[in-house]
Structure formats: C-alpha cells, structure tokens
C-alpha cells in the first residue's frame, strides 16, 4: 500500500478562507489541491439541511441576516461552493486530508463531510487545538492520523441528529460534543462585558464590543451572528444604538441602557 508523504498527495479540506490561505502560504511550492467549505454551520437553521427545503430555509435566513451589509448575497455562493467541492471529492482518487480546529464550525463540518465521503476514500485528519496558521501547519501535517471507520459511522449518526435541531446556534464542549442552544445564548455575556461597565453612558463602536466578545469566546462564534444579537438587544431596549438599522458597521455604536437595570 502506498504511503502518502507529500502535501500534493492529498486533496485538502479546510473550513475557512483564512485556513485555506495559511495552507497555500505554507506549501506554496507544492501547489496543493485545497477545497474550502466556509459556510458557518454553527449558526442559522440546519433543519433537514440535506433537503432542498432545508437548504432554501437556511438561505432565506442568511439573506435577512446579511441584508444591507457587505455580505449580502454571499450565502448563495456558499451553497454553490458546497455543490462544486463535493462533486470534486466524489470524483477524486486521492486520499483526503481534513484540517480541523477546535471550533463548533469545524466539527459540525467534519461530521457532515465524513457522513458524505465515499467509503473507498482514504481519510486523514490534521488536528489543532487552535486556529492554525502558516507557522503551525507543517507540524500539523507531520502529526496527521488516519480517521478510523467507526468515526465515519458515528459522524453520520451525529449529522442526522444535528439536522433535527430547530435552534439557530450550536456550541461545542471540551469533549468535542456538539449541542444546540437558543439564539439568545450570548446575550447576557454581551451585556456584562467589562467595556460597558468601564465606560458607563458612553457609546462604543460595535466592532470593539464584538471584538472583545470574540476574544472571550476564543473565536468560537460568527461575527455576523453577534452583530445580529446586538441589533436584537437594541430592539428589546437592553442596548441603545446610534443606528436603527446598522448600514455602516464602522460607524455603528452601542451602549447599555442602564435605566433597565
């Protein structure tokens, strides 16, 4: 049996454009085949996502989420990307190497990918405890391991269960188990951010609020989802906003409505 040693021996799967860029940068001389699945399955509806109805429901939700933003229309591309990339995977004779970090997004995709890949495919995984970059991918590649057949069976079952969820947000625990939570899961954490208590009655750039929150969450949440939660908190009166509908993110500011506390 042939032993794959070079990066070019594999078809590489990543779950984000930053990760794709890191791979291309680290192995630019070998010109690896990289398939990127960037759709963040940790947010938004995924009920019966493998069906046409489920897929359309997800696209509709994202159209509303990204309305009037620079990301408007991008989710249609995510669907096209999935169809194109999976078609390449089905035809490929090369072994597949999946690059996975520790986020819910990565591990939901891992379950979906493993439940779809042909049985004959040789599958490996390079794992990282954090987002990887140009400086870490060589070490990750050297430590890659074959994915056991039982993982594919388990992933298929877990993906079916995930598709029964009707919530809009999914998280991951320390044992890499995916669980569903309500859309307001982060709201209390947003309202209790130290930046609000240290700057009372002062409007703060929404980008700064979200940046602080993502830092506390160790990057395990989608920025657009958090923007939406800020809008929802403003609608409910927990936050005051400088823009009713934030058309220009760079100019959007929010502050706590202390009268509600």
N, C-alpha and C positions, 0 to 999 in steps of 0.2 A: 504494500500500500504506500502510495506516495506521501511524503511528509511535506507540508507547506511551510516554507521558511520565510519567504519574501512577502512583503506587503502586496505586491502585484499579483500574488497567487490567489487573493481573495476578492470577493465583492464585499465592500464595507457598508454597513448600515449605521447611520447616526440619526439622532433625534433633535437636530437643531442646526441652524446655519453657522453658528459660532463653532460648534464641534466639527462641522464639515470643513470650515476654514482652517482650524487647528490641524486637522489631518492632512489637508493639502499642503499646508506650510511645512509640516514636519517631514513629509515624504514626497516633496515636490519632484525629486529626481526620479522617483519610481512611477509617478503618474497613476495612482491607484483609482479603481472604479469605486465611486462613492455615491450611495443613494441616501438622500436626506428626507426624513419624514418630520416635518416641523410643526404640524398641527398639534396643539396642546390638548391632549385628551383628558387632562386633569381638570379642565373646566368646560362648561357648556353641556348640553344634553348629549348623551351617548346611548339612549334607549333604542334598542334594535338598530344600532348604527350600521350593521352589515346589510340592512334592507334599504330600499330606495326611499321609503317613507322616513326612516330614522335619519338617513343622510340628509334629506331635504329639511327635516326639522332642525338639525344642527346648523345647516347653512343659514336658515331663516333667523335663528337666534344670534348668530355671529353678525349677520347683516345689521341687526339692531344694535348690537354691542359696538360695532365699529362705525356706525353711522356718523357722518360728518368728521371722521378722523382720517389721518393719513393711511390707515389700514383698511379703509373702506374698499370692499371688493376682493380683499386678499384671500378670504376663505374659500372662494370658488377655486382659486389656484391650488389651495391645499388639497382639495378633493381630486383635482386633475393630477397633482403630484403623486398622490397615493395610487391612482389607477395606473399611471405610467410606470412608476417604480416597481409596483408589484408585478406588472407584466414582464419587466426585465428580470426580476427574481425567478419567475416561473420558467423562463427560458434559459437561464444561466446554468452552465455546467460546473462553475467554480464553487468552491466552498464559501460559506458566508460567515463573515465576522461581524458581530454586533457589538457596538461600543455603547456601554450603558453607564450612566452616572447613578446617583442615589435618589434622584427626584421622582415624584409620582408620575410626572410626564414620561420619563424614560421607562419606568417599569410597567406602565399601562401599555405603552407601545411595544415593549418587549413581549408582553402576553399576547397582544394582537398579532404581532409578526410571527411568533412561534406557533400560534394556532393556525396560521395560513401557509407556512412554508411547506413545500413538498417533502414527503417522507424521505426521499432519497438524498436530500440536501445534507451535506456535512456542515454542522453549525458550531461555531465557537463564540465565546464572549470575552471581551476585554472589559473588566470592571474597574470603576474608580469610585472612591468614597466622596469625591467632589467633582465639580465640572473639570474636565480635562483641558489642557492647553498644549501648545507646541512643545513645551518643555517636559511634559509628562507622558506623551503618547508612546514614545519609544519603550519606556518601562512597562506601560500597559500592554503593548504588543508582545513583549517578551514573556509576559505572565498570562497570556490568554489561555483559556481552558475549553475543552470540548463540552458542549452542553449535552447532558445525559438525556436519553429518550423519555424518561419519566417527567422531565421538566416540560417537554412539549405537551404531554398528556395533561399535566396539571395546568399549564398555561391555557390550554383550550377550554378547560372547565371554568377557570377563573375569568376568562374573557367573556364566556357566556353569562356568567353571574353578573359581571360588571354591566353588561348590556341590559340587564333588567332594572338597573338603578334609574330612578326618576329625578335624582338631585342634580345640581349644577356644579358641584365641587367634589373633588376626590383628593384624599391625602394618603401618605404612606407612613407606616410606623417603623420602629427600629429593626423589626424583623422582615421588612420589605413586604408587609401585607398592605394591600390597598383597601381603603374603606371610604365610604361616601359620607359627606356631611352637608348640612344646609348651606345655602348661599351666604347667609349672614355669619358664617363661622369666624371670619376675621374682624367683624365689626367692633367688638369690644377691645380687641388689641389695637385697632386703629385709634379709637377714642382715648385709649390710655397711653399713647405714645408720649415719651418724655418731651419731645419737641413742642407738644401742645401745652404741657404744664410749665415748661421753662420759658415760654413766650406767650403768656396769657393775653387774650384780647388782641393778638396780632395775627394778621393774615399771613399765611405761609404758603410758599409755592407748592402746589400739589405734587410736583416732581420730587421735591425734597421729602415730603411726607411718605410718598410711595417708596422712595429710595431707602429711607430709614426702616420702613416696614419690611421690605425685601431683605435687608441686611439681617434683621431679627429672625426672619423665616429661613435663613440660609438659602435664599434664592428659589425656594420651592413654591413659587406662585407666579402666575402670569400677571404682568404689569397692567394689561388692558382690563383684566378682571378686577384688579384693585382700583383702577380708575372708576369703573362702574360702581364699585361699592362706595366710593367717595360721593358719587352722584346720588346714590340711593340714600346715604346718610344725610345728605343735604336736603333731599326731598322730604325726609322724615323729620327734619328740623334739628338733628343732632349736630350738624355742621352748618356753618354759613359759607356761602360760595360767592366769589366775585362774578361767576358766570352761571346762569341758569342751565344753559347747555354749553359745556366747555368746548368751543370750536377750536380754540388755540391753546394747546396744552401748556406751552411755555409761559403763557400769561395768566394761567388759571391758578387762583389762590383760594385757600380754605382756612377756616378757624373754628374752634369749638364754640358751640352755643352754650355758654356757662349758665344761662338762665334756666336751662333744662336740668341742671344737676342739683 
